Amino acid sequence: MKQQGLIPELNPQQTRLLAHLQAGHSLTRIDAWARLGILEAPARVCELRSMGYPIKTERVTVRNRYDEPVQIARWSLPAAQPEQPL
């Protein structure tokens, strides 16, 4: 049972994915598998979003193994905004 008010603990895949994004890198499903060993990256992104992380999605075109153009998602975190003086 989920307890109210507690910050959920991240699993290892969520931790790796979030650290990659927080380092200023973007990530696609292909990158997640090759670099981070995460096969179901869309599920991890969905989980992180449900925890409140503001992960952005951009659609990008890549070529598949048959040299056909296909669209995939590229995820990133928004750039930190400098604080405005009052």
Sequence and secondary structure as in RCSB ss.txt:
>XXXX:A:sequence
MKQQGLIPELNPQQTRLLAHLQAGHSLTRIDAWARLGILEAPARVCELRSMGYPIKTERVTVRNRYDEPVQIARW
SLPAAQPEQPL
>XXXX:A:secstr
   TT      HHHHHHHHHHHTT  EEHHHHHHHH  S HHHHHHHHHHTT   EEEEEEEE TTS EEEEEEE
E          
